[in-house]
Amino acid sequence: MHPLRHPRNAALVGILFIAIAAIYWFVPSFGNGYVDIAGLTMLAALGIAMAVMAYVLVAGSPRE
């Protein structure tokens, strides 16, 4: 059985990491703390990469 009915739903995997990046930016900026821009950028890039990887893996899996 196919793990997802629609492979485009694999983007939700990447959205999780992008949401974590948004929290990582919001919490320190709300408390007048230090925002690590490099970490924020890497989390956002990880989210994009995870979404693409999940889509490729799900789209290439056999549809039994």
C-alpha positions as CSV (number, residue, x, y, z in Angstrom):
1,M,0.0,0.0,0.0
2,H,1.2,3.5,-0.8
3,P,2.3,5.4,2.3
4,L,0.6,8.6,1.3
5,R,-2.4,9.0,-1.0
6,H,-1.0,12.1,-2.5
7,P,2.8,12.5,-2.7
8,R,2.4,16.3,-2.5
9,N,1.5,15.8,1.2
10,A,5.2,15.0,1.8
11,A,5.7,18.7,1.9
12,L,4.3,18.6,5.4
13,V,7.6,17.0,6.5
14,G,9.4,20.1,5.4
15,I,6.9,22.4,6.8
16,L,7.7,21.0,10.2
17,F,11.3,22.1,10.0
18,I,10.3,25.5,8.6
19,A,7.9,25.9,11.6
20,I,10.7,25.0,14.0
21,A,12.9,27.7,12.2
22,A,10.1,30.3,12.7
23,I,9.9,29.4,16.4
24,Y,13.7,29.5,16.6
25,W,13.6,33.1,15.3
26,F,10.5,34.3,17.2
27,V,11.3,33.2,20.7
28,P,14.7,35.1,21.1
29,S,13.5,38.1,19.2
30,F,10.4,38.4,21.4
31,G,12.6,38.3,24.5
32,N,15.2,40.8,23.1
33,G,17.7,37.9,22.9
34,Y,20.3,36.9,20.2
35,V,18.9,35.4,17.0
36,D,21.4,33.1,15.3
37,I,20.7,33.9,11.6
38,A,23.0,31.0,10.4
39,G,21.0,28.5,12.4
40,L,17.8,29.9,11.2
41,T,18.9,29.7,7.6
42,M,20.1,26.1,8.0
43,L,16.8,25.0,9.6
44,A,14.9,26.6,6.7
45,A,17.2,24.9,4.1
46,L,16.8,21.6,6.0
47,G,13.0,22.0,5.7
48,I,13.2,22.5,2.0
49,A,15.6,19.5,1.6
50,M,13.4,17.2,3.7
51,A,10.3,18.1,1.8
52,V,12.0,17.4,-1.6
53,M,13.5,14.1,-0.2
54,A,10.2,12.9,1.2
55,Y,8.5,13.7,-2.1
56,V,11.1,11.8,-4.1
57,L,10.9,8.8,-1.8
58,V,7.1,8.6,-1.7
59,A,6.7,9.3,-5.5
60,G,9.2,6.6,-6.3
61,S,7.7,3.9,-4.1
62,P,5.8,1.1,-5.7
63,R,2.0,1.5,-5.7
64,E,0.8,-1.9,-4.6
